[in-house]
């Protein structure tokens, strides 16, 4: 059986030709629903917490930080299990939001205590 230019057999039913394609199709079927649900949940929770942060509700700052920590933990787990470059910038952005939220929380606590 001759090989094609990229080294895979010409037989379309050969294991090395069909296995990667089947794996990628299965991964896509699993990844799209997970990604859609995850991003919707991520956005909805952040929107609710940001709405509470706008009027400077002190209780919302720790909840925002905790929520982001949970999301970052899930994202790091997902990156470790199935490497996904798309989650890396989202994780970095969430980490930046934690730093900014914590900084704002500290300044709001000082303002509320005076």
C-alpha positions, 0 to 999 in steps of 0.5 A, a space after each residue: 500500500 503506497 503512502 501519500 505525501 504526508 505519510 498516511 496510507 492511501 487507504 481511507 479506512 486505515 487506522 492512521 487515517 480514520 482514528 485522528 479524524 474520529 477523535 477530533 469529531 468526538 472532541 468537537 461534539 463534546 467541546 462545543 456544548 461545554 464551551 457554550 454553557 460555560 461561557 454563558 454561565 461565566 458571562 451571566 454570573 459576572 454580569 450579576 456581580 458587576 451590577 452589584 459592584 456598580 453601586 459599590 455594595 461591599 458584599 459583592 467584592 468578595 463574592 466576585 473574587 470567589 466566583 472568579 477563583 472558582 472559574 480560574 480553577 475550572 479553566 486551569 483544570 480544563 487546560 490541563 486535561 484538554 489543552 485549549 489555547 482559547 481558555 488561556 487569555 480568559 484565565 489571564 483576564 479573570 486573574 487581572 479582574 481579581 487583582 482589580 476587584 481586590 484593590 477596589 474592595 480595599 479602597 471602598 472599605 476605607 471610604 465606607 469606614 470613614 
